[in-house]
Amino acid sequence: MRKLIFIGCIALGVLIGLVSGVNGDWGTRIVMMCIGALVGTAIGGGLTRMGSKPLPKSASWLDLPYGEGTPEDELVKNYWRDRGHAPFTKPSEVTPDRHMFDPDKLY
């Protein structure tokens, strides 16, 4: 039933967009239909989430003071990027010298 409400809101948004751009050319109609679909998606998503349980909040790491540890899920999510270092603290792989920022050494 929720899926039907969601898809119905999107279809209604597209229809309203089509009706509002009926006097324009096809480019205007398509843009208005896309805007209507976007608004219908937002409204349909809000309507389908109305009676359900709220999403769980894991705020244990939010209580820590700034700079005191890094949440494990951030380390796990960005391990491929940071290679085991804390986020955005990955050291440079070249020796610090005058040519440290040459284009062939950046990646």
Backbone atoms as SQL, in Angstrom:
CREATE TABLE atoms (id INTEGER PRIMARY KEY, chain TEXT, resi INTEGER, resn TEXT, atom TEXT, x REAL, y REAL, z REAL);
INSERT INTO atoms VALUES
  (1, 'A', 1, 'MET', 'N', 0.823, -1.188, 0.000),
  (2, 'A', 1, 'MET', 'CA', 0.000, 0.000, 0.000),
  (3, 'A', 1, 'MET', 'C', 0.874, 1.260, 0.000),
  (4, 'A', 2, 'ARG', 'N', 1.978, 1.221, 0.742),
  (5, 'A', 2, 'ARG', 'CA', 2.856, 2.392, 0.794),
  (6, 'A', 2, 'ARG', 'C', 3.505, 2.661, -0.557),
  (7, 'A', 3, 'LYS', 'N', 3.873, 1.581, -1.243),
  (8, 'A', 3, 'LYS', 'CA', 4.468, 1.751, -2.565),
  (9, 'A', 3, 'LYS', 'C', 3.479, 2.386, -3.530),
  (10, 'A', 4, 'LEU', 'N', 2.231, 1.990, -3.416),
  (11, 'A', 4, 'LEU', 'CA', 1.186, 2.541, -4.279),
  (12, 'A', 4, 'LEU', 'C', 0.992, 4.036, -4.015),
  (13, 'A', 5, 'ILE', 'N', 1.007, 4.436, -2.753),
  (14, 'A', 5, 'ILE', 'CA', 0.898, 5.852, -2.411),
  (15, 'A', 5, 'ILE', 'C', 2.094, 6.615, -2.951),
  (16, 'A', 6, 'PHE', 'N', 3.281, 6.050, -2.803),
  (17, 'A', 6, 'PHE', 'CA', 4.504, 6.703, -3.264),
  (18, 'A', 6, 'PHE', 'C', 4.483, 6.889, -4.781),
  (19, 'A', 7, 'ILE', 'N', 4.166, 5.838, -5.505),
  (20, 'A', 7, 'ILE', 'CA', 4.132, 5.920, -6.966),
  (21, 'A', 7, 'ILE', 'C', 2.991, 6.828, -7.423),
  (22, 'A', 8, 'GLY', 'N', 1.875, 6.805, -6.711),
  (23, 'A', 8, 'GLY', 'CA', 0.760, 7.691, -7.042),
  (24, 'A', 8, 'GLY', 'C', 1.115, 9.162, -6.889),
  (25, 'A', 9, 'CYS', 'N', 1.879, 9.497, -5.846),
  (26, 'A', 9, 'CYS', 'CA', 2.310, 10.885, -5.652),
  (27, 'A', 9, 'CYS', 'C', 3.261, 11.319, -6.769),
  (28, 'A', 10, 'ILE', 'N', 4.133, 10.421, -7.186),
  (29, 'A', 10, 'ILE', 'CA', 5.044, 10.751, -8.292),
  (30, 'A', 10, 'ILE', 'C', 4.248, 10.965, -9.574),
  (31, 'A', 11, 'ALA', 'N', 3.298, 10.081, -9.845),
  (32, 'A', 11, 'ALA', 'CA', 2.478, 10.214, -11.059),
  (33, 'A', 11, 'ALA', 'C', 1.644, 11.487, -11.015),
  (34, 'A', 12, 'LEU', 'N', 1.105, 11.824, -9.860),
  (35, 'A', 12, 'LEU', 'CA', 0.337, 13.058, -9.726),
  (36, 'A', 12, 'LEU', 'C', 1.229, 14.279, -9.956),
  (37, 'A', 13, 'GLY', 'N', 2.458, 14.243, -9.452),
  (38, 'A', 13, 'GLY', 'CA', 3.393, 15.338, -9.683),
  (39, 'A', 13, 'GLY', 'C', 3.733, 15.498, -11.152),
  (40, 'A', 14, 'VAL', 'N', 3.925, 14.381, -11.855),
  (41, 'A', 14, 'VAL', 'CA', 4.208, 14.431, -13.293),
  (42, 'A', 14, 'VAL', 'C', 3.005, 14.983, -14.036),
  (43, 'A', 15, 'LEU', 'N', 1.825, 14.573, -13.655),
  (44, 'A', 15, 'LEU', 'CA', 0.609, 15.053, -14.311),
  (45, 'A', 15, 'LEU', 'C', 0.424, 16.556, -14.085),
  (46, 'A', 16, 'ILE', 'N', 0.638, 17.021, -12.877),
  (47, 'A', 16, 'ILE', 'CA', 0.530, 18.452, -12.595),
  (48, 'A', 16, 'ILE', 'C', 1.577, 19.222, -13.396),
  (49, 'A', 17, 'GLY', 'N', 2.795, 18.676, -13.500),
  (50, 'A', 17, 'GLY', 'CA', 3.819, 19.319, -14.311),
  (51, 'A', 17, 'GLY', 'C', 3.449, 19.377, -15.773),
  (52, 'A', 18, 'LEU', 'N', 2.832, 18.329, -16.282),
  (53, 'A', 18, 'LEU', 'CA', 2.396, 18.309, -17.678),
  (54, 'A', 18, 'LEU', 'C', 1.291, 19.328, -17.931),
  (55, 'A', 19, 'VAL', 'N', 0.335, 19.408, -17.005),
  (56, 'A', 19, 'VAL', 'CA', -0.765, 20.355, -17.161),
  (57, 'A', 19, 'VAL', 'C', -0.260, 21.793, -17.053),
  (58, 'A', 20, 'SER', 'N', 0.705, 22.042, -16.164),
  (59, 'A', 20, 'SER', 'CA', 1.191, 23.416, -16.013),
  (60, 'A', 20, 'SER', 'C', 2.024, 23.869, -17.204),
  (61, 'A', 21, 'GLY', 'N', 2.585, 22.956, -17.967),
  (62, 'A', 21, 'GLY', 'CA', 3.367, 23.329, -19.136),
  (63, 'A', 21, 'GLY', 'C', 2.677, 23.024, -20.442),
  (64, 'A', 22, 'VAL', 'N', 1.358, 22.965, -20.442),
  (65, 'A', 22, 'VAL', 'CA', 0.615, 22.553, -21.629),
  (66, 'A', 22, 'VAL', 'C', 0.748, 23.563, -22.771),
  (67, 'A', 23, 'ASN', 'N', 0.960, 24.821, -22.483),
  (68, 'A', 23, 'ASN', 'CA', 1.062, 25.832, -23.529),
  (69, 'A', 23, 'ASN', 'C', 2.477, 25.976, -24.074),
  (70, 'A', 24, 'GLY', 'N', 3.447, 25.334, -23.473),
  (71, 'A', 24, 'GLY', 'CA', 4.827, 25.448, -23.927),
  (72, 'A', 24, 'GLY', 'C', 5.190, 24.357, -24.921),
  (73, 'A', 25, 'ASP', 'N', 6.451, 24.403, -25.360),
  (74, 'A', 25, 'ASP', 'CA', 6.913, 23.353, -26.269),
  (75, 'A', 25, 'ASP', 'C', 7.282, 22.106, -25.456),
  (76, 'A', 26, 'TRP', 'N', 7.768, 21.057, -26.138),
  (77, 'A', 26, 'TRP', 'CA', 8.034, 19.790, -25.447),
  (78, 'A', 26, 'TRP', 'C', 9.181, 19.880, -24.456),
  (79, 'A', 27, 'GLY', 'N', 10.145, 20.735, -24.702),
  (80, 'A', 27, 'GLY', 'CA', 11.237, 20.902, -23.737),
  (81, 'A', 27, 'GLY', 'C', 10.735, 21.439, -22.412),
  (82, 'A', 28, 'THR', 'N', 9.854, 22.437, -22.493),
  (83, 'A', 28, 'THR', 'CA', 9.267, 23.004, -21.275),
  (84, 'A', 28, 'THR', 'C', 8.403, 21.974, -20.560),
  (85, 'A', 29, 'ARG', 'N', 7.630, 21.213, -21.317),
  (86, 'A', 29, 'ARG', 'CA', 6.781, 20.190, -20.702),
  (87, 'A', 29, 'ARG', 'C', 7.609, 19.143, -19.965),
  (88, 'A', 30, 'ILE', 'N', 8.713, 18.708, -20.574),
  (89, 'A', 30, 'ILE', 'CA', 9.555, 17.682, -19.943),
  (90, 'A', 30, 'ILE', 'C', 10.205, 18.216, -18.670),
  (91, 'A', 31, 'VAL', 'N', 10.666, 19.471, -18.718),
  (92, 'A', 31, 'VAL', 'CA', 11.266, 20.064, -17.512),
  (93, 'A', 31, 'VAL', 'C', 10.222, 20.195, -16.410),
  (94, 'A', 32, 'MET', 'N', 9.028, 20.643, -16.747),
  (95, 'A', 32, 'MET', 'CA', 7.969, 20.777, -15.746),
  (96, 'A', 32, 'MET', 'C', 7.550, 19.412, -15.197),
  (97, 'A', 33, 'MET', 'N', 7.549, 18.388, -16.051),
  (98, 'A', 33, 'MET', 'CA', 7.225, 17.044, -15.575),
  (99, 'A', 33, 'MET', 'C', 8.293, 16.524, -14.622),
  (100, 'A', 34, 'CYS', 'N', 9.555, 16.813, -14.904),
  (101, 'A', 34, 'CYS', 'CA', 10.639, 16.390, -14.001),
  (102, 'A', 34, 'CYS', 'C', 10.545, 17.106, -12.664),
  (103, 'A', 35, 'ILE', 'N', 10.248, 18.400, -12.691),
  (104, 'A', 35, 'ILE', 'CA', 10.085, 19.134, -11.431),
  (105, 'A', 35, 'ILE', 'C', 8.886, 18.590, -10.659),
  (106, 'A', 36, 'GLY', 'N', 7.809, 18.289, -11.343),
  (107, 'A', 36, 'GLY', 'CA', 6.648, 17.692, -10.690),
  (108, 'A', 36, 'GLY', 'C', 6.961, 16.334, -10.096),
  (109, 'A', 37, 'ALA', 'N', 7.767, 15.530, -10.807),
  (110, 'A', 37, 'ALA', 'CA', 8.163, 14.217, -10.274),
  (111, 'A', 37, 'ALA', 'C', 9.029, 14.379, -9.033),
  (112, 'A', 38, 'LEU', 'N', 9.910, 15.377, -9.037),
  (113, 'A', 38, 'LEU', 'CA', 10.768, 15.623, -7.877),
  (114, 'A', 38, 'LEU', 'C', 9.945, 16.020, -6.657),
  (115, 'A', 39, 'VAL', 'N', 9.013, 16.929, -6.854),
  (116, 'A', 39, 'VAL', 'CA', 8.155, 17.353, -5.744),
  (117, 'A', 39, 'VAL', 'C', 7.254, 16.193, -5.300),
  (118, 'A', 40, 'GLY', 'N', 6.737, 15.435, -6.251),
  (119, 'A', 40, 'GLY', 'CA', 5.908, 14.281, -5.903),
  (120, 'A', 40, 'GLY', 'C', 6.677, 13.221, -5.135),
  (121, 'A', 41, 'THR', 'N', 7.962, 13.054, -5.475),
  (122, 'A', 41, 'THR', 'CA', 8.792, 12.104, -4.740),
  (123, 'A', 41, 'THR', 'C', 8.979, 12.543, -3.294),
  (124, 'A', 42, 'ALA', 'N', 9.227, 13.835, -3.090),
  (125, 'A', 42, 'ALA', 'CA', 9.399, 14.336, -1.722),
  (126, 'A', 42, 'ALA', 'C', 8.114, 14.195, -0.909),
  (127, 'A', 43, 'ILE', 'N', 7.015, 14.553, -1.508),
  (128, 'A', 43, 'ILE', 'CA', 5.734, 14.456, -0.786),
  (129, 'A', 43, 'ILE', 'C', 5.359, 12.993, -0.547),
  (130, 'A', 44, 'GLY', 'N', 5.537, 12.149, -1.548),
  (131, 'A', 44, 'GLY', 'CA', 5.228, 10.732, -1.389),
  (132, 'A', 44, 'GLY', 'C', 6.117, 10.061, -0.354),
  (133, 'A', 45, 'GLY', 'N', 7.383, 10.418, -0.323),
  (134, 'A', 45, 'GLY', 'CA', 8.277, 9.861, 0.693),
  (135, 'A', 45, 'GLY', 'C', 7.878, 10.281, 2.087),
  (136, 'A', 46, 'GLY', 'N', 7.460, 11.536, 2.225),
  (137, 'A', 46, 'GLY', 'CA', 7.003, 12.001, 3.534),
  (138, 'A', 46, 'GLY', 'C', 5.719, 11.323, 3.975),
  (139, 'A', 47, 'LEU', 'N', 4.819, 11.131, 3.031),
  (140, 'A', 47, 'LEU', 'CA', 3.544, 10.483, 3.382),
  (141, 'A', 47, 'LEU', 'C', 3.726, 9.017, 3.743),
  (142, 'A', 48, 'THR', 'N', 4.629, 8.324, 3.072),
  (143, 'A', 48, 'THR', 'CA', 4.798, 6.903, 3.370),
  (144, 'A', 48, 'THR', 'C', 5.576, 6.667, 4.663),
  (145, 'A', 49, 'ARG', 'N', 6.350, 7.650, 5.133),
  (146, 'A', 49, 'ARG', 'CA', 7.086, 7.487, 6.384),
  (147, 'A', 49, 'ARG', 'C', 6.312, 7.986, 7.594),
  (148, 'A', 50, 'MET', 'N', 5.108, 8.477, 7.404),
  (149, 'A', 50, 'MET', 'CA', 4.361, 9.109, 8.488),
  (150, 'A', 50, 'MET', 'C', 4.075, 8.183, 9.666),
  (151, 'A', 51, 'GLY', 'N', 3.526, 7.018, 9.440),
  (152, 'A', 51, 'GLY', 'CA', 3.107, 6.158, 10.540),
  (153, 'A', 51, 'GLY', 'C', 4.149, 5.158, 10.994),
  (154, 'A', 52, 'SER', 'N', 5.330, 5.159, 10.405),
  (155, 'A', 52, 'SER', 'CA', 6.325, 4.141, 10.746),
  (156, 'A', 52, 'SER', 'C', 7.188, 4.583, 11.914),
  (157, 'A', 53, 'LYS', 'N', 7.978, 3.643, 12.416),
  (158, 'A', 53, 'LYS', 'CA', 8.880, 3.925, 13.524),
  (159, 'A', 53, 'LYS', 'C', 10.002, 4.844, 13.061),
  (160, 'A', 54, 'PRO', 'N', 10.513, 5.699, 13.945),
  (161, 'A', 54, 'PRO', 'CA', 11.637, 6.550, 13.554),
  (162, 'A', 54, 'PRO', 'C', 12.904, 5.719, 13.344),
  (163, 'A', 55, 'LEU', 'N', 13.805, 6.242, 12.552),
  (164, 'A', 55, 'LEU', 'CA', 15.060, 5.542, 12.294),
  (165, 'A', 55, 'LEU', 'C', 15.904, 5.497, 13.553),
  (166, 'A', 56, 'PRO', 'N', 16.649, 4.405, 13.791),
  (167, 'A', 56, 'PRO', 'CA', 17.483, 4.330, 14.991),
  (168, 'A', 56, 'PRO', 'C', 18.645, 5.310, 14.908),
  (169, 'A', 57, 'LYS', 'N', 19.000, 5.858, 16.051),
  (170, 'A', 57, 'LYS', 'CA', 20.099, 6.816, 16.094),
  (171, 'A', 57, 'LYS', 'C', 21.205, 6.242, 16.968),
  (172, 'A', 58, 'SER', 'N', 22.377, 6.078, 16.408),
  (173, 'A', 58, 'SER', 'CA', 23.523, 5.635, 17.186),
  (174, 'A', 58, 'SER', 'C', 24.383, 6.857, 17.457),
  (175, 'A', 59, 'ALA', 'N', 24.123, 7.522, 18.570),
  (176, 'A', 59, 'ALA', 'CA', 24.779, 8.784, 18.876),
  (177, 'A', 59, 'ALA', 'C', 25.869, 8.617, 19.927),
  (178, 'A', 60, 'SER', 'N', 26.407, 7.411, 20.078),
  (179, 'A', 60, 'SER', 'CA', 27.406, 7.221, 21.124),
  (180, 'A', 60, 'SER', 'C', 28.685, 8.008, 20.837),
  (181, 'A', 61, 'TRP', 'N', 29.081, 8.095, 19.570),
  (182, 'A', 61, 'TRP', 'CA', 30.300, 8.826, 19.250),
  (183, 'A', 61, 'TRP', 'C', 30.051, 10.329, 19.177),
  (184, 'A', 62, 'LEU', 'N', 28.791, 10.754, 19.143),
  (185, 'A', 62, 'LEU', 'CA', 28.505, 12.185, 19.124),
  (186, 'A', 62, 'LEU', 'C', 28.747, 12.827, 20.481),
  (187, 'A', 63, 'ASP', 'N', 28.725, 12.016, 21.534),
  (188, 'A', 63, 'ASP', 'CA', 28.912, 12.559, 22.875),
  (189, 'A', 63, 'ASP', 'C', 30.378, 12.826, 23.203),
  (190, 'A', 64, 'LEU', 'N', 31.298, 12.310, 22.394),
  (191, 'A', 64, 'LEU', 'CA', 32.716, 12.536, 22.663),
  (192, 'A', 64, 'LEU', 'C', 33.105, 13.971, 22.353),
  (193, 'A', 65, 'PRO', 'N', 34.016, 14.545, 23.141),
  (194, 'A', 65, 'PRO', 'CA', 34.512, 15.882, 22.810),
  (195, 'A', 65, 'PRO', 'C', 35.268, 15.857, 21.493),
  (196, 'A', 66, 'TYR', 'N', 35.378, 17.010, 20.845),
  (197, 'A', 66, 'TYR', 'CA', 36.022, 17.094, 19.535),
  (198, 'A', 66, 'TYR', 'C', 37.483, 16.668, 19.633),
  (199, 'A', 67, 'GLY', 'N', 37.897, 15.823, 18.742),
  (200, 'A', 67, 'GLY', 'CA', 39.290, 15.390, 18.678),
  (201, 'A', 67, 'GLY', 'C', 39.621, 14.225, 19.578),
  (202, 'A', 68, 'GLU', 'N', 38.674, 13.708, 20.313),
  (203, 'A', 68, 'GLU', 'CA', 38.951, 12.606, 21.223),
  (204, 'A', 68, 'GLU', 'C', 38.477, 11.307, 20.595),
  (205, 'A', 69, 'GLY', 'N', 39.320, 10.762, 19.752),
  (206, 'A', 69, 'GLY', 'CA', 38.984, 9.490, 19.122),
  (207, 'A', 69, 'GLY', 'C', 38.207, 9.676, 17.827),
  (208, 'A', 70, 'THR', 'N', 38.192, 8.620, 17.062),
  (209, 'A', 70, 'THR', 'CA', 37.465, 8.610, 15.793),
  (210, 'A', 70, 'THR', 'C', 36.510, 7.432, 15.827),
  (211, 'A', 71, 'PRO', 'N', 35.287, 7.611, 15.380),
  (212, 'A', 71, 'PRO', 'CA', 34.357, 6.482, 15.390),
  (213, 'A', 71, 'PRO', 'C', 34.836, 5.362, 14.466),
  (214, 'A', 72, 'GLU', 'N', 34.631, 4.145, 14.904),
  (215, 'A', 72, 'GLU', 'CA', 35.127, 3.002, 14.150),
  (216, 'A', 72, 'GLU', 'C', 34.467, 2.889, 12.791),
  (217, 'A', 73, 'ASP', 'N', 33.198, 3.264, 12.709),
  (218, 'A', 73, 'ASP', 'CA', 32.531, 3.130, 11.420),
  (219, 'A', 73, 'ASP', 'C', 33.105, 4.088, 10.382),
  (220, 'A', 74, 'GLU', 'N', 33.612, 5.243, 10.812),
  (221, 'A', 74, 'GLU', 'CA', 34.265, 6.149, 9.868),
  (222, 'A', 74, 'GLU', 'C', 35.569, 5.536, 9.359),
  (223, 'A', 75, 'LEU', 'N', 36.307, 4.881, 10.240),
  (224, 'A', 75, 'LEU', 'CA', 37.544, 4.234, 9.810),
  (225, 'A', 75, 'LEU', 'C', 37.252, 3.091, 8.844),
  (226, 'A', 76, 'VAL', 'N', 36.197, 2.342, 9.117),
  (227, 'A', 76, 'VAL', 'CA', 35.855, 1.217, 8.245),
  (228, 'A', 76, 'VAL', 'C', 35.351, 1.711, 6.901),
  (229, 'A', 77, 'LYS', 'N', 34.501, 2.755, 6.898),
  (230, 'A', 77, 'LYS', 'CA', 33.938, 3.257, 5.649),
  (231, 'A', 77, 'LYS', 'C', 35.010, 3.826, 4.727),
  (232, 'A', 78, 'ASN', 'N', 36.007, 4.485, 5.293),
  (233, 'A', 78, 'ASN', 'CA', 36.985, 5.185, 4.472),
  (234, 'A', 78, 'ASN', 'C', 38.345, 4.503, 4.469),
  (235, 'A', 79, 'TYR', 'N', 38.390, 3.215, 4.799),
  (236, 'A', 79, 'TYR', 'CA', 39.672, 2.514, 4.836),
  (237, 'A', 79, 'TYR', 'C', 40.318, 2.471, 3.461),
  (238, 'A', 80, 'TRP', 'N', 39.522, 2.300, 2.408),
  (239, 'A', 80, 'TRP', 'CA', 40.062, 2.231, 1.054),
  (240, 'A', 80, 'TRP', 'C', 40.726, 3.548, 0.671),
  (241, 'A', 81, 'ARG', 'N', 40.200, 4.660, 1.203),
  (242, 'A', 81, 'ARG', 'CA', 40.748, 5.966, 0.854),
  (243, 'A', 81, 'ARG', 'C', 41.946, 6.328, 1.734),
  (244, 'A', 82, 'ASP', 'N', 41.840, 6.063, 3.024),
  (245, 'A', 82, 'ASP', 'CA', 42.855, 6.528, 3.969),
  (246, 'A', 82, 'ASP', 'C', 43.889, 5.475, 4.324),
  (247, 'A', 83, 'ARG', 'N', 43.689, 4.242, 3.896),
  (248, 'A', 83, 'ARG', 'CA', 44.595, 3.125, 4.147),
  (249, 'A', 83, 'ARG', 'C', 44.949, 2.968, 5.630),
  (250, 'A', 84, 'GLY', 'N', 43.929, 3.016, 6.473),
  (251, 'A', 84, 'GLY', 'CA', 44.116, 2.738, 7.884),
  (252, 'A', 84, 'GLY', 'C', 44.354, 3.946, 8.759),
  (253, 'A', 85, 'HIS', 'N', 44.572, 5.119, 8.184),
  (254, 'A', 85, 'HIS', 'CA', 44.779, 6.333, 8.977),
  (255, 'A', 85, 'HIS', 'C', 43.434, 6.964, 9.297),
  (256, 'A', 86, 'ALA', 'N', 43.421, 7.827, 10.283),
  (257, 'A', 86, 'ALA', 'CA', 42.196, 8.557, 10.599),
  (258, 'A', 86, 'ALA', 'C', 41.804, 9.411, 9.396),
  (259, 'A', 87, 'PRO', 'N', 40.518, 9.728, 9.229),
  (260, 'A', 87, 'PRO', 'CA', 40.089, 10.482, 8.051),
  (261, 'A', 87, 'PRO', 'C', 40.837, 11.804, 7.892),
  (262, 'A', 88, 'PHE', 'N', 41.305, 12.036, 6.688),
  (263, 'A', 88, 'PHE', 'CA', 41.997, 13.262, 6.277),
  (264, 'A', 88, 'PHE', 'C', 43.312, 13.495, 7.027),
  (265, 'A', 89, 'THR', 'N', 43.927, 12.446, 7.576),
  (266, 'A', 89, 'THR', 'CA', 45.238, 12.597, 8.218),
  (267, 'A', 89, 'THR', 'C', 46.265, 11.686, 7.566),
  (268, 'A', 90, 'LYS', 'N', 46.003, 11.251, 6.370),
  (269, 'A', 90, 'LYS', 'CA', 46.923, 10.359, 5.681),
  (270, 'A', 90, 'LYS', 'C', 48.204, 11.120, 5.348),
  (271, 'A', 91, 'PRO', 'N', 49.355, 10.597, 5.756),
  (272, 'A', 91, 'PRO', 'CA', 50.601, 11.310, 5.466),
  (273, 'A', 91, 'PRO', 'C', 50.963, 11.207, 3.988),
  (274, 'A', 92, 'SER', 'N', 51.781, 12.118, 3.563),
  (275, 'A', 92, 'SER', 'CA', 52.226, 12.118, 2.182),
  (276, 'A', 92, 'SER', 'C', 53.175, 10.953, 1.948),
  (277, 'A', 93, 'GLU', 'N', 53.161, 10.403, 0.736),
  (278, 'A', 93, 'GLU', 'CA', 54.021, 9.260, 0.429),
  (279, 'A', 93, 'GLU', 'C', 55.354, 9.670, -0.174),
  (280, 'A', 94, 'VAL', 'N', 55.562, 10.932, -0.411),
  (281, 'A', 94, 'VAL', 'CA', 56.836, 11.398, -0.952),
  (282, 'A', 94, 'VAL', 'C', 57.603, 12.101, 0.149),
  (283, 'A', 95, 'THR', 'N', 58.907, 12.131, -0.004),
  (284, 'A', 95, 'THR', 'CA', 59.725, 12.822, 0.991),
  (285, 'A', 95, 'THR', 'C', 59.513, 14.321, 0.843),
  (286, 'A', 96, 'PRO', 'N', 59.441, 15.040, 1.959),
  (287, 'A', 96, 'PRO', 'CA', 59.207, 16.484, 1.866),
  (288, 'A', 96, 'PRO', 'C', 60.434, 17.198, 1.286),
  (289, 'A', 97, 'ASP', 'N', 60.270, 17.770, 0.139),
  (290, 'A', 97, 'ASP', 'CA', 61.314, 18.571, -0.488),
  (291, 'A', 97, 'ASP', 'C', 60.657, 19.610, -1.381),
  (292, 'A', 98, 'ARG', 'N', 61.438, 20.263, -2.179),
  (293, 'A', 98, 'ARG', 'CA', 60.904, 21.327, -3.019),
  (294, 'A', 98, 'ARG', 'C', 59.982, 20.795, -4.112),
  (295, 'A', 99, 'HIS', 'N', 60.131, 19.553, -4.500),
  (296, 'A', 99, 'HIS', 'CA', 59.346, 18.991, -5.598),
  (297, 'A', 99, 'HIS', 'C', 58.223, 18.082, -5.088),
  (298, 'A', 100, 'MET', 'N', 57.765, 18.357, -3.888),
  (299, 'A', 100, 'MET', 'CA', 56.752, 17.522, -3.266),
  (300, 'A', 100, 'MET', 'C', 55.413, 17.584, -3.994),
  (301, 'A', 101, 'PHE', 'N', 55.090, 18.707, -4.584),
  (302, 'A', 101, 'PHE', 'CA', 53.796, 18.882, -5.227),
  (303, 'A', 101, 'PHE', 'C', 53.886, 18.867, -6.745),
  (304, 'A', 102, 'ASP', 'N', 54.878, 18.190, -7.282),
  (305, 'A', 102, 'ASP', 'CA', 54.976, 18.045, -8.728),
  (306, 'A', 102, 'ASP', 'C', 53.809, 17.196, -9.231),
  (307, 'A', 103, 'PRO', 'N', 53.327, 17.480, -10.440),
  (308, 'A', 103, 'PRO', 'CA', 52.167, 16.751, -10.938),
  (309, 'A', 103, 'PRO', 'C', 52.389, 15.247, -11.072),
  (310, 'A', 104, 'ASP', 'N', 53.603, 14.797, -11.295),
  (311, 'A', 104, 'ASP', 'CA', 53.818, 13.366, -11.432),
  (312, 'A', 104, 'ASP', 'C', 53.801, 12.647, -10.087),
  (313, 'A', 105, 'LYS', 'N', 53.872, 13.388, -8.959),
  (314, 'A', 105, 'LYS', 'CA', 53.863, 12.752, -7.645),
  (315, 'A', 105, 'LYS', 'C', 52.492, 12.877, -6.955),
  (316, 'A', 106, 'LEU', 'N', 51.570, 13.625, -7.549),
  (317, 'A', 106, 'LEU', 'CA', 50.234, 13.752, -6.986),
  (318, 'A', 106, 'LEU', 'C', 49.324, 12.708, -7.616),
  (319, 'A', 107, 'TYR', 'N', 48.385, 12.187, -6.865),
  (320, 'A', 107, 'TYR', 'CA', 47.395, 11.267, -7.417),
  (321, 'A', 107, 'TYR', 'C', 46.163, 11.277, -6.600);
